[in-house]
Amino acid sequence: MTTLWSDHIAGLTPYVPGEQARIPNLLKLNTNENPYGPSPKAIEAMRAAVTDDLRLYPDYQAQALRQAVARRYRLTADQVFLGNGSDEVLAHVFNAFFLRGGRPLWLPDVTYSFYRTYCRFFQVPHRLIPLADDFTLKVADYTAVSEQEPAGIIFANPNAPTGCALGLDTIAAIAAAHPDSAVVVDEAYVDFGAESAAALLADTPNLMVVHTLSKSRSLAGLRVGYALASPELIQGLLRVKDSFNSYPLDRIALAGAQAAIEDEAWFERTCRAVIDAREQLVRELQGLGFAVLPSQANFVFARHRSHEAAIIARRLRDHGILVRHFQAPRIEQYLRITVGTPEQCARLCDTLKSVLST
Ligand SMILES: Cc1ncc(COP(=O)(O)O)c(C=O)c1O
């Protein structure tokens, strides 16, 4: 029945999310979920939202949650945009800012692969800019004078799947070099040790920062993400959203997300635990013969001295442990491993010891 599809559908290459396997005693270290649960206050708020009011549509402007996010970053509610997971926010970003008279979007060659899915979906012309050999972003590639100004620039900070982070001076320099382009920083993992470019927003009207509640707030199942930017950029996103789906967040998600954003103590405690476990995991992986890139995220990107990454991933799976392996240029010898609890990391390392010795 593919003959009934719209013309462009056959040519799409959809993003493939990490496996959600049903394996007994599964240890899931492949999709960068948080090993600690969400704030108990968020769970309580969601339970309290399950009332007869669910017959009513939610607030399409989501004012209460926008105000809570704004307070957290010392911004105003008109600088906050909400979406059904940051993937949806990013989809609207591509639609709203990156289709500008054939100018290309600039993005790194090794980064979150959904960006290229959106390029294909929205038919955004783009230029892939290679990262350096050590997977750092070469700032001169983004600041040097270019024949054609980009429609926009997007990168993740910390980057995925590498975990490497940029400083705010670099981000400020990139945004300053392209005042007529939206510069979008995807900060899905920023809370695990990097600095948020939200601090630059007051002086940088072309900058947008995108966050998710899926990682540091442990709410991947709730689907909430947000963008922070100047009111002018946020207006662009709102126009797209309200031409697509006015109510991307339901009443339960709005209540849970607000309580999660407001529970700073839980957020800090669980982020700290993940960071501590990461540092310990890096040392253990190095001891097992892995080279590990410096990570400011809740995952590490590691390459073994002598064992094939794809084979290690397959053998770990046989032991009920999922890690992420990308069959992609430059990174096919790396594994992206989500940081779990200390006990989960210990199980991973014990299993790796036996996998690597056979
Ligand atoms: C860099 C990056 N951005 C965005 C997302 C999407 O997150 P979500 O749609 O769960 O908010 C992910 C998910 O893994 C990611 O790795």
The ligand as a MOL file (V3000), in Angstrom:
LIG
                    3D

  0  0  0     0  0            999 V3000
M  V30 BEGIN CTAB
M  V30 COUNTS 16 16 0 0 0
M  V30 BEGIN ATOM
M  V30 1 C 21.4280 15.1670 22.4950 0
M  V30 2 C 20.0070 14.7930 22.7000 0
M  V30 3 N 19.0690 15.7060 22.4810 0
M  V30 4 C 17.7690 15.4190 22.6510 0
M  V30 5 C 17.3560 14.1690 23.0500 0
M  V30 6 C 15.8840 13.8980 23.1450 0
M  V30 7 O 15.4210 13.8270 24.4310 0
M  V30 8 P 13.8700 13.7970 24.7620 0
M  V30 9 O 13.1030 13.7980 23.4830 0
M  V30 10 O 13.6740 12.5750 25.5770 0
M  V30 11 O 13.6110 15.0470 25.5420 0
M  V30 12 C 18.2880 13.1830 23.2950 0
M  V30 13 C 17.8520 11.8450 23.7220 0
M  V30 14 O 18.5730 10.9440 24.0010 0
M  V30 15 C 19.6610 13.4940 23.1060 0
M  V30 16 O 20.6030 12.5760 23.3050 0
M  V30 END ATOM
M  V30 BEGIN BOND
M  V30 1 1 1 2
M  V30 2 1 2 3
M  V30 3 2 2 15
M  V30 4 2 3 4
M  V30 5 1 4 5
M  V30 6 1 5 6
M  V30 7 2 5 12
M  V30 8 1 6 7
M  V30 9 1 7 8
M  V30 10 2 8 9
M  V30 11 1 8 10
M  V30 12 1 8 11
M  V30 13 1 12 13
M  V30 14 1 12 15
M  V30 15 2 13 14
M  V30 16 1 15 16
M  V30 END BOND
M  V30 END CTAB
M  END
